[in-house]
Amino acid sequence: MGVVIAFTAGLLVWMAAWSFGVKAIDAFLITIAITLAAVTARTVMPFLKEQLGRE
């Protein structure tokens, strides 16, 4: 669910940046970066919890 929220927030940032005159592809790179960070966090979190002994 967090990835969907991150993607939605990225799209909102993309639309806002695009409306302020930033080129569409440059603004969409922000959406890609936010989504990639969310996917990376979701992938790495179980490994980190195991290594820290919290699971």
C-alpha positions as CSV (number, residue, x, y, z in Angstrom):
1,M,0.0,0.0,0.0
2,G,2.9,2.3,0.7
3,V,4.2,2.0,-2.9
4,V,0.8,3.1,-4.2
5,I,0.7,6.1,-1.9
6,A,4.2,7.0,-2.9
7,F,3.3,6.7,-6.6
8,T,0.2,8.9,-6.1
9,A,2.2,11.5,-4.2
10,G,4.8,11.5,-7.0
11,L,2.1,12.0,-9.6
12,L,0.8,15.0,-7.6
13,V,4.4,16.5,-7.4
14,W,4.7,15.8,-11.2
15,M,1.5,17.7,-12.0
16,A,2.4,20.6,-9.7
17,A,5.9,20.9,-11.1
18,W,4.6,20.6,-14.7
19,S,2.1,23.4,-14.0
20,F,5.0,25.6,-12.8
21,G,6.8,25.2,-16.1
22,V,9.1,22.3,-15.5
23,K,9.5,20.0,-18.5
24,A,7.2,17.0,-18.2
25,I,10.0,14.4,-18.4
26,D,12.1,16.2,-15.8
27,A,9.1,16.4,-13.4
28,F,8.3,12.7,-14.0
29,L,11.8,11.7,-13.0
30,I,10.8,12.9,-9.5
31,T,7.9,10.5,-9.5
32,I,10.1,7.7,-10.6
33,A,12.6,8.5,-7.8
34,I,9.9,8.6,-5.1
35,T,8.4,5.3,-6.3
36,L,11.8,3.6,-6.5
37,A,12.6,4.7,-3.0
38,A,9.4,3.2,-1.7
39,V,9.9,-0.1,-3.6
40,T,13.5,-0.2,-2.2
41,A,12.4,0.4,1.3
42,R,9.7,-2.2,1.1
43,T,12.2,-4.8,-0.3
44,V,14.9,-4.1,2.2
45,M,12.8,-3.7,5.4
46,P,12.3,-7.5,6.1
47,F,16.1,-8.0,5.8
48,L,16.8,-5.2,8.1
49,K,14.3,-6.4,10.7
50,E,15.9,-9.8,10.6
51,Q,19.4,-8.5,11.0
52,L,18.4,-6.3,13.9
53,G,16.6,-9.2,15.6
54,R,13.2,-7.5,15.7
55,E,11.3,-10.4,14.0
